[in-house]
C-alpha cells in the first residue's frame, strides 16, 4: 500500500456540514473572527388578531410563526456588509427610452 491513512481520515464519505461551510467561507475569503449572523428565511408570521373561538385549523393567533416547507438558512457576514448609500452618477442621466407619463382617460 502506498501512503498512510490516519484512523480519522475519510475515504469515501462526504464532508460534514461544518466542513462544507468552512470550504465556502474559505472561497469567499471570510475570516474566523468576522461577525457572522445566521437567520432563517421562508417563514411567515400571522399579523391578524383572531377573535375568541376562531377556527384554529385555518388561522393562527397573532404573532405565531410558521416555517414553510422550503424554509432556508441565511448566513450573513456582517463584517463585510456594505452600508454605503447609493451615490449620484458621475455623468448626466440620459436614458435610452425617455420617460413620458401616461395620461389617464377621464
N, C-alpha and C positions, 0 to 999 in steps of 0.2 A: 504494500500500500504506500502510495506517495503522499506526503504531507502528514498533518497531525489534526485530529478532531478533538476539540475540547468537549467535556461532557455537556456543557450548556449550549453548544453550538447546534443550530438547527440545520438540517439538510434540505428537507422538502416543505416544511411548514411556512405559512405566510407570516409576514411581520405583524406584530401585535398592533393594536390601535395606537398606543403611545408611541411606538416606533414609526408608524405611518405619519403621525402628527409631527414628530421630530424631523422626519425626512422633508416634509413640506415646509416646515419652519426654516430649515437649512436652505432650501431652494429660494425662499423669499428673503433670505438674509436677515431673519429675525434673530434677536439675541435672547438669551435665557433671562435677562433682567428687564426686558421690555414689559410694559404694562399690558398684559393680556386679559381680555374680558370674554367670557363665554356666555352666550344667550341662547334662548330657544325661539325659533321662528315658526310660523304656521300655527298660531294659536288664535283663539277668539275669546273675548270677554263679553259677557252679557251686559248690556247697557240699559236694560229696561227693568224698571221696578215692577215686579209682579204683584197682583192683588192677592189677598188671602184666599186660599183654596184653589190656586191655579193648577193647571194640569202639568205635573212635573215630567210627564213623558215628552211633552212637546216644547216646554220652555224651561229656562234656567233662572235661578234667582239672580238679582243684581250683583254684579262683580264676580260671578262664577266663571272660572277659566276652563276652556275645553282645549284639548290638544288634538289637532287634525290628524288623520291617518298619515298624511305626508308631512308632518312636522319635521323640522330640521334644526341642526345645531349651527350657530354662527360663532366663529372665533375671530375676535377683533383685536388688533394691535393698536391700542390707544396711544402708544408712544409715537407712532408714525402716522397718526391721523392729521390730515391737512385741514386746519380750521381757517385758512385764509379765505377771505371773501372774494367773490369774483371781481375782477378789475376791468375798467373800461378798455375797449380795444384801442390799440395804438395807431389806428387808421380810421378814416371816415367810413361809416357803415353804408354800404351800397348793396342792398340785396339784389339777387338776380331777378326776382319777381317782386316788384314793388307792391306793397300792401294797399289795397283800396277797400274801405269799409263797404259792406253790403247794406243797401238801403232797404228797410222793411216796407212791405206793401201795406197800405192802410186805406 
